[in-house]
């Protein structure tokens, strides 16, 4: 179970009531994984957090895209207004 990643050493200790040193000795002596390799378990909370963060990134990217489109639109409106009124609106109304 340990080598397949179904259980952590801590959980195995609790399940069978043994010391962690016993598990690590058994793993070293009888385990099929080389000593320098480990099984990494991803908790459900980590998976949930990762998917939540990816969703949040998508939302932020969409927000940036919408903001960029608005900015492009406003720049085009200002440029059109400059041509219609024959003045530089940005320069005229720029805050000091």
SVG drawing of the C-alpha trace seen along z (x, -y; Angstrom):
<svg xmlns="http://www.w3.org/2000/svg" viewBox="-16 -72 35 80">
<polyline fill="none" stroke="black" stroke-width="0.4" points="0.0,0.0 2.9,-2.3 4.7,-1.8 1.6,-2.2 0.9,-5.6 -2.4,-4.4 -1.2,-5.3 1.4,-7.5 4.0,-6.1 2.2,-8.0 -1.1,-6.5 0.4,-3.1 2.0,-3.5 -1.4,-4.5 -3.2,-1.6 -0.9,1.1 0.3,-0.5 4.0,-0.4 6.9,-2.8 7.8,-4.7 11.4,-3.4 10.0,0.1 8.3,-0.9 11.3,-2.6 13.5,0.4 11.1,2.7 10.9,0.4 14.7,0.3 15.1,4.1 12.0,5.4 10.7,2.4 10.7,2.5 11.5,-1.2 15.1,-2.2 16.2,-3.9 16.5,-7.4 13.0,-7.3 9.8,-8.2 6.1,-8.1 4.5,-11.5 0.9,-11.7 -1.3,-14.6 -4.0,-15.3 -7.5,-16.1 -7.1,-19.5 -4.0,-20.2 -5.9,-19.0 -8.9,-21.2 -6.6,-24.2 -4.8,-23.7 -8.0,-23.5 -9.3,-26.5 -6.2,-28.5 -6.3,-27.6 -9.9,-28.7 -9.0,-32.0 -6.2,-32.5 -8.6,-32.0 -11.0,-34.6 -8.2,-37.1 -7.0,-36.5 -10.5,-37.2 -10.7,-40.3 -7.4,-41.6 -8.7,-40.8 -11.9,-42.7 -10.0,-45.6 -7.6,-45.7 -10.6,-45.7 -12.1,-48.6 -8.8,-50.5 -8.5,-50.0 -12.1,-51.2 -11.6,-54.3 -8.4,-55.1 -10.3,-54.8 -13.1,-57.1 -10.5,-59.7 -8.8,-59.5 -12.1,-59.9 -13.0,-62.9 -9.7,-64.5 -10.4,-64.3 -14.0,-65.5 -13.2,-68.5 -9.7,-69.2 -8.0,-69.2 -5.9,-67.0 -8.4,-66.0 -5.8,-64.1 -3.5,-67.1 -6.4,-69.5 -7.9,-67.6 -4.8,-66.0 -4.5,-66.4 -1.5,-68.3"/>
</svg>
